[in-house]
Amino acid sequence: MTDTLTITDNRTGKKYDVPITDGTIRAMDLRQIKAAPDDFGMMTYDPAFMNTANCRSAITYIDGDKGVLLYRGYPIEQLAEDSDYLETAYLILFGELPTTDRLNAWTREITLHTMLHENIKKFMEGFRYDAHPMGIFLSTVGALSTLNPDAKNIFDKQSRRLQIHRLIAKVPTIAAYAFRHSIGRPYNQPDNDLTFTGNFLNMLFRMTELKYQPNPVLARALDVLFILHADHEQNCSTSTMRNIGSSQVDPYSALAGAAAALYGPLHGGANEAVLRMLNEIGTITKVPEFIKKVKSGEGKDRLMGFGHRVYKSYDPRAKVIKKIAELVFTVTGKNPLLEIALELERIALQDDYFVSRKLYPNVDFYSGLIYQAMGFPVEMFPVLFAIPRTAGWLAQWEEMLLDPEQKIARPRQIYTGHAKRDYTARCRCRWYPSSTRAAPGNTCGSWSPSVLDRRARRPSSRRASTSKIGSPPTASSPRNRPGTSRRRWTRFA
Ligand code: ACO
């Protein structure tokens, strides 16, 4: 027997039994609830989708109370320990871990697609010297759709595979070129002998050396950070990817939109805010004072990198990142802000304000410190997030496309504007040719001559210099260009 929810509409006294599946009722089942026959039917109102499931998904599982994050059933801690980003991306995209042969083939495919077309490089060169790398990144991803028109075949499995290979492979190259562009250095070609993250470091940091040797600790640390950021179910950018993709546009255009959502400070930009906060605090002795200010609500300060909409315990990614930070600092030297971060965490985790609200460090609390120690400017932080999240976005996009229940995303609204009212015409003369300016409804009576009206009144000898006398007008003749029609249209006053 299916579970049901019985709803009584107190407006009519009618009762409705609505099926419950997976602890959820279908919003469309509420449509039958009407106060009158011509009533549209009941809807749910859920700004920011606080309590609405928009899809069924088999990709990522989060238990926010217990601090659990699984990709296709595998705990994030285990993947971070023993997997690498490309294997994890395969798992997220295709549902199972690859066999050794499949992993090798997948790695080879990705390696084959790392280069960018020269046109795309020229496109990137067109950005101003101080363009934000995330702006360059998302525009360039969108521009890839113009180079790959075959990507429109979204219901062709082979085509989808090809675009997935291209995107996973090219996003690090785009990210690295965006970084090099923003610091005025020439782009470095991919080196396909290196690992995914080793090559990324090569494209970012190689100077004049013939062969770049990435530091293995830093390459591994980046790899782990990429694993941790690869997917996080229906967050803002992933929902954007699904929403745009539901219009059946190509994946490059959809991914550009997802990256734009990630660009926002409430999503991909929080680790930058953590660094700003740590810099503002300045020294470890000022931590208690800052905590006091946060708790009082004075100055609207929050403890950035703390708290999460879903996690009500320690974010499992933050635990891994804290360990990785120690590893990275053995190579780069300790980030001086680390002491402040550790003291903030120590005090906050003992303080009733944070404990009672279940506020724990999230993924952003330590990641900015690592990125900064590795030499990344803060502007690169959202770009570093977008590279691995590409796997999650694409997996969620494909899942949405193949889900027979999904259609173009189109939420409803509660209209709060004016009831129907009539428009009072200002003057219709702007819509009619001057010859009809006496038409009913033309109230202003004024008329300013257009360019051609003025030219028509010039002596014919002067007119001959701009148009061939005696020849019929062609599409390219000046009088047929938009805005120069021989018909005398009155212009806007
Ligand atoms: N510092 C101090 N107090 C906080 C914090 C914080 N970081 N986060 C939440 N609170 C308090 C709120 O003031 C509120 O207190 P109240 O009940 O007395 O009013 C209570 O905790 C609940 O907070 P909400 O804002 O309702 O929680 P919500 O789930 O909407 O917000 C969010 C989650 C946005 C992440 C929030 O915790 C926050 O702003 N954190 C700091 C920013 C941050 O680190 N963002 C990164 C998130 S991870 C990611 O996106 C990749």
Boltz pocket constraint, residues with backbone or C-beta under 6 A from the ligand:
constraints:
  - pocket:
      binder: B
      contacts: [[A, 266], [A, 267], [A, 268], [A, 270], [A, 294], [A, 301], [A, 302], [A, 303], [A, 304], [A, 305], [A, 306], [A, 307], [A, 308], [A, 309], [A, 310], [A, 357], [A, 359], [A, 362], [A, 363], [A, 364]]
      max_distance: 6.0
